[in-house]
Amino acid sequence: MPVSKKILLVDDNPFVLEMMGRALSKEGFYCMKAISATAAMEILTQERPDIILSDYHMPDIDGFAFRQSLIATPEFKDIPFMFLTSEVDNDVMLEGINLEAVDYILKDTPLPVVVSKVNNFLNTVREQHERTLKELSVAAMALNLHSVPQKLPVINGFGVDFWHKSFQNYPGGDFIDFITIDERCTFVVLGDVMGKKWGAWYFSFGFLSYIRAAVRICISEGNFSTKNILQKINAVVYHDPVVNDVLSSLSLLMIDTNKSTITYSGAGDLPLLYYNNAGESLEQVKSSGMLLGLMPNGDFDEITLKLKKGDSLYIFTDGIIDFEGGEGKKTDYNTFTQAIEPYLNKPFADFKNSVFIKEKTAAHIDDCSLIYLQKTS
């Protein structure tokens, strides 16, 4: 986990804001400054800091009222909060601590000590995060729970690869699977359970179980239609009270090596990118299906692509096209399209080492998954 050092300073004294901001900036902090609690709330709607350092005595809304409003707001209540004030009354300090403040710092504390306190707290959070992640990862491995394949399938005439990066290295809501039926047919699955980290990861296994079961049942009945399989999955999810309120997208593809075709159906997923090697053209392939479980009939369609040697297909989740901008989260499909274009006639391994992937690895804001299929012969 990269060490994030983003802090929101709240104080009605511009001089204190400036001095504190300079001291923290010298230590590598990205400082956001608010002259009031109201201004701080406006900033929080745009950016999420790693910690908030707030004055107690402020006009209109004091530090305690500001802290209470944060606690009452689900998306802000877990942001670590420190009070910075000249108030030395023990009762007042106790009240601040009772509002789940992680520390109460007096304003006459030397700036280097304030910076050290903030740094030490964030380092402790990071270390706890890493320990928890390690323990949970060990438990998941012991149970043999994986949301992405441990090895790639071998498919005659087709090359297959993928790139996956979970949010903050936590197992998340993206899941990938390759279901080999026989030498002729292989199903490719890419899903995205809405949410992040372990909550989304937990539900991803429910969806994967339904998908695997539906594929096997339909195949046993001689039904190889991705549309029909997707509808069967949708019907089960719709009637399951455990997962029917959990939104998930799904891309389901079937590779037929005898016909050199890929059949595709989607449920609320992003358009695929199809590269026609002979025509040197890159185009989107869009499905019409709704997110899984929204309605009894998901209005799914089925698209068949006839691939020739050198043709390729890119299937991905929204983490690939989501970016953190100055005004918050942005989604830009075209940025990914432009990033992939120089690599269309190169090995997928080259793209996995590209600047785009390196930047996405360093600054992704969601689980990221990308599957690559190519007709090789």
C-alpha positions, 0 to 999 in steps of 0.5 A, a space after each residue: 500500500 503506497 503511503 498516502 499523505 493527504 490532509 485537510 486543515 480547518 481553522 478560521 485563522 488564515 495565519 495558522 492555516 498557512 504556517 501549518 500548511 507549509 510545515 506539513 507540505 515540507 514533509 510531503 503532505 498534500 494540504 487542503 485548507 478550509 477557513 470554516 467547517 462549511 468550507 471543509 464540507 465543500 472540500 470533502 465532497 470533492 476529495 477525501 483526505 487521509 486525516 482531518 486536523 481541525 480547530 475547536 474555536 470557530 465562528 458559526 460551526 465550532 469544531 465539535 459541531 463539525 466533528 458531529 456532522 462528520 460522524 453523522 455522514 457515512 462517507 465521512 465518519 471513518 476519516 481520522 480526526 484530530 483537534 488542534 486548539 488553544 483550549 486546555 480545559 480537561 472537560 473540553 478535551 475529554 468531550 473531543 476524545 469522546 467524539 472519536 478524535 484520535 488526538 487533541 493537540 494544543 496550538 502552542 505545540 511546536 510545529 515539528 511535533 505536530 507534524 510528527 504526531 500526524 506522521 506517526 498516526 498515519 504510519 500506524 494506520 498503514 502498518 495495521 492495514 498491511 497486517 490485516 491484509 496479510 492475515 486476510 490474504 492468508 485466510 483466503 488462500 487457505 480456503 482456496 478462494 480466488 476471484 481470478 484464475 491461477 493459470 491461463 487456459 490453453 485454447 487451440 488457435 487463440 491466445 488468452 491473457 489478462 491483467 488484474 489489480 485490486 483496489 489497495 491490494 485488497 481482494 475486491 469485486 472484480 472476478 475473472 473465470 475461464 470455464 473449459 467445456 472441451 477442446 472446442 468450447 471455452 467460456 470467458 467470464 468477467 464480472 464486477 460486483 459494485 463496491 470495493 474491498 472485502 464486501 464486494 469480494 465476498 459477494 463475487 463468489 456467490 455470483 461466480 457460483 451461479 455463473 459456473 452452475 448455469 454454464 454447466 446446466 445449460 451445456 448439459 442440456 445442449 444449450 450453448 447460447 450465451 444469451 440463454 445462460 445469462 438469462 438463467 443466471 439473471 433469474 436466479 440472482 433476481 430471486 435470491 434475497 441475499 444477492 438481488 440487492 447487490 449490483 453486478 455487471 457481467 461479460 460472458 463470452 464463448 470461444 468456439 475453436 471449430 468455427 473461429 468465433 466468439 459469442 458474446 452477451 453482456 449485463 450492464 457491462 462496458 462495450 468491448 473493444 474489437 480489433 480487426 487486423 486486416 482492416 486495421 480498425 478498432 471498434 466497440 462491441 456493445 451489449 443491451 443487457 441490464 445489470 444482473 438481477 434488476 428485472 426478471 428479464 434482463 433484455 439480453 442479446 447475443 453477438 457473434 464475431 468471426 475472428 481471423 488471424 491477428 484479430 483481438 478482443 479486449 474486455 474490461 471493467 470500469 476501473 480501467 477507465 476511471 481516473 481521479 481528477 481535480 474535480 473528483 472521479 472521471 470516466 474516460 473510455 477514449 483514454 483507454 482506447 488511445 492507450 491501447 492503439 500503439 500496442 494492437 499489433 504487439 504482444 499483450 505483455 508489452 501493453 502490461 508494461 506500458 506507461 498506461 498500466 504503470 500509471 493505473 497500478 500506481 493511481 487506480 481508484 477501483 478494482 481493475 481487470 482487463 482480458 485479452 483474446 487474440 486469434 493466433 492461427 
